[in-house]
Amino acid sequence: MSSTPTTAVRADFVASSEQSASADIRELPSIALKQELKNAKFELKKSKRKDYYRLLDVPRDADENAIKKAYRKQALKFHPDRHQSAEDKEEAERAFKEIGEAYAVLSDPQKRRRYDAGQDLEEIEGRTYTQQQQQQEAEEAALAWH
C-alpha cells in the first residue's frame, strides 16, 4: 500500500495532535503553579495592609453604628490635643490619622466590600492613594464625628 497524500496529511494531523495534547498536559502543572503563585502574592499583599477592623477594635461583621461608636472612642483616645509631650502627640497624631482612614473605608459600604474582598485602597479608588488624600479623608471623618 502506497502512501497517499490524504494518509500523509492524516498522519501529520495525528502526530501534531498528540504533540499538542502532550504539551497541554505538560502545561497543566505550570498553569496550576502560576495560579498558586498569583494567590500567594495576593495573600501576601493582603497580609501587609493595615487591618482597619483591628485599628477600630471591631469585629468583621460589625454594623455601621458599632463602627461609628468605635471610631468615636478611638478618636477621643488618640486625639492629638489630649497628649502633652511632643513624642506622645506625634504618636497620637499618627494613630488618629490611621483610625480616620479606617473609618473612611469601613463606613462606606462600597469601599468596605472592596476592602473585605482584599483590594488595596489604590485598587478601590482606581488611582494612587497619597498621604495627602489619606489625611483629607481622616479630617473629613473627624468633621463628621463632631
C-alpha positions in Angstrom: 0.0 0.0 0.0 1.5 3.3 -1.0 1.2 6.4 1.0 -1.4 8.8 -0.4 -1.5 12.5 0.2 -4.6 12.0 2.4 -2.8 9.4 4.5 0.2 11.6 4.9 -1.9 14.6 6.0 -3.8 12.4 8.4 -0.6 11.1 9.9 0.8 14.6 10.3 -2.5 15.7 11.9 -2.5 12.8 14.3 1.2 13.4 15.2 0.6 17.1 15.7 -2.5 16.4 17.8 -0.5 14.0 20.0 2.2 16.6 20.5 -0.3 19.3 21.2 -2.1 17.1 23.8 1.2 16.2 25.5 2.2 19.9 25.5 -1.2 20.8 27.1 -0.7 18.1 29.7 2.8 19.5 30.5 1.4 23.0 30.8 -1.3 22.0 33.3 1.1 22.0 36.3 2.6 25.2 35.0 -0.9 26.8 34.9 -1.7 25.5 38.3 1.6 26.8 39.7 1.0 30.2 38.1 -2.4 30.3 39.8 -0.9 29.3 43.1 1.8 31.9 42.8 -0.8 34.6 42.0 -2.9 33.5 45.0 0.2 33.6 47.3 1.2 37.0 46.1 -2.4 38.3 46.7 -2.4 36.8 50.2 1.0 38.3 51.0 -0.2 41.7 49.7 -3.3 41.4 51.8 -1.3 40.5 54.9 0.8 43.6 54.6 -2.0 46.1 54.5 -3.5 47.7 57.6 -6.2 45.8 59.4 -8.9 48.5 59.8 -11.1 46.3 61.9 -8.2 45.8 64.4 -7.5 49.6 64.4 -11.1 50.4 65.4 -11.3 47.3 67.6 -14.5 46.0 66.0 -15.4 42.5 64.7 -15.5 42.0 60.9 -19.3 41.7 61.0 -19.8 45.0 62.9 -22.7 47.2 61.7 -22.4 50.9 60.9 -23.4 52.0 64.4 -20.7 49.8 66.0 -18.1 51.2 63.6 -19.1 54.8 64.3 -19.1 54.2 68.0 -15.7 52.5 67.9 -14.3 55.3 65.8 -15.5 58.0 68.2 -14.0 56.1 71.1 -10.6 55.8 69.4 -10.7 59.4 68.1 -11.1 60.6 71.7 -8.4 58.3 72.9 -5.9 59.4 70.2 -6.8 63.0 69.6 -3.5 64.9 69.4 -4.8 67.7 71.6 -5.2 65.3 74.5 -1.5 64.5 74.7 1.1 66.8 76.2 4.6 65.6 75.2 5.8 66.1 71.7 6.6 62.4 71.4 3.1 61.3 72.6 1.5 64.0 70.5 3.3 62.7 67.4 2.3 59.1 68.0 -1.3 60.1 68.8 -1.4 62.1 65.6 -0.3 59.1 63.5 -2.8 56.8 65.2 -5.6 59.5 64.8 -4.9 59.6 61.1 -4.9 55.8 60.8 -8.3 55.5 62.6 -9.7 58.2 60.4 -8.6 56.3 57.4 -10.1 53.1 58.8 -13.4 54.8 59.5 -13.4 56.4 56.0 -13.2 52.9 54.4 -15.3 50.9 56.8 -18.2 53.5 56.9 -18.6 53.5 53.1 -20.4 50.2 52.1 -18.8 50.1 48.7 -15.2 50.7 50.0 -15.8 48.2 52.8 -17.0 45.5 50.4 -13.9 46.0 48.2 -11.6 46.1 51.3 -13.1 42.9 52.6 -12.6 41.3 49.1 -8.9 42.1 49.5 -8.4 45.1 47.2 -6.0 47.8 48.1 -7.1 51.4 48.5 -5.3 52.1 45.3 -7.4 49.5 43.6 -10.6 50.6 45.3 -10.1 54.2 44.2 -8.6 53.3 40.8 -5.8 55.8 41.5 -2.7 56.3 43.6 -3.8 57.0 47.2 -1.5 59.7 48.5 -0.8 60.6 52.1 -2.5 64.0 51.4 -5.7 62.2 50.3 -5.5 59.9 53.4 -5.2 63.0 55.6 -8.1 64.7 53.9 -10.3 61.7 54.4 -9.3 61.4 58.0 -10.1 65.1 58.5 -13.5 64.7 56.8 -14.2 61.7 59.1 -13.2 63.8 62.1 -15.6 66.6 61.0 -18.4 64.1 60.6 -17.7 63.0 64.1 -18.3 66.4 65.6 
